[in-house]
Amino acid sequence: METETLDRILRILEKWKSNVKNPIVENVKKEFNDPFLILIATILSLRTRDSVTEKVFEKLHKRVRTLDDLESIKTEELEKIINSVGFYKNKVKTLKEIAKNLKEKHNGKVPDTLDELLSIKGVGRKTANLVLIEGFDKYGICVDTHVHRILNWWGYVSAKTPDETEMELRKKLPKRWWKKINNILVTFGQNICKPVSPKCKNCPVLKLCTYSGKRI
């Protein structure tokens, strides 16, 4: 797929997305516009359905609203609150590591550079890029499983991992889409272009789709 075709697809999907529920992290940004809460929501959302993440974030936000709250909450209580998200024990460790790191190395603030975010134990490229985009309105390319899968299906990239997809996109994706592509394709991937049984008959970009496995 050429960049011109991808550009047409993303323009169509951007309009289509306006009538579909936003991803959880986008909603947290719109409601709170707080890099700290955006970072927490992003950690919770990893390998977890948005419907679950949303409920858990609401529960956690009643107890944890600030860095001091996250630092002081007991591990056992944190586990009870977030135990319905995937890999919750690992996420508890990551959240506690975030609290420690921000206090000791960043004056209690979420850092706004990719390298500094990646220096926090448990924070990967997807999380770091999404925090840059949603938390600080900075350029980044967040590639989750949906973005990785769909762009490889379309043949716009040829990569084995999300990180490899990100690196290819940094070389060829027009910068106007860097901040937007994750939210657009995550919404599209959750609702239409699913990994199993994609809803091709309902796809708003079916005529432009180059995926050999599409169902028509």
Secondary structure, 3 states (H helix, E strand, C coil): CCHHHHHHHHHHHHHHHCCCCCCHHHHHHHHHCCHHHHHHHHHHHCCCCHHHHHHHHHHHHHHCCCHHHHHHCCHHHHHHHHCCCCCHHHHHHHHHHHHHHHHHHCCCCCCCCHHHHHCCCCCCHHHHHHHHHHHHCCCCCCCCHHHHHHHHHCCCCCCCCHHHHHHHHHHHCCHHHCCCHHHHHHHHHHHCCCCCCCCHHHCCCHHHCCCCCCCC
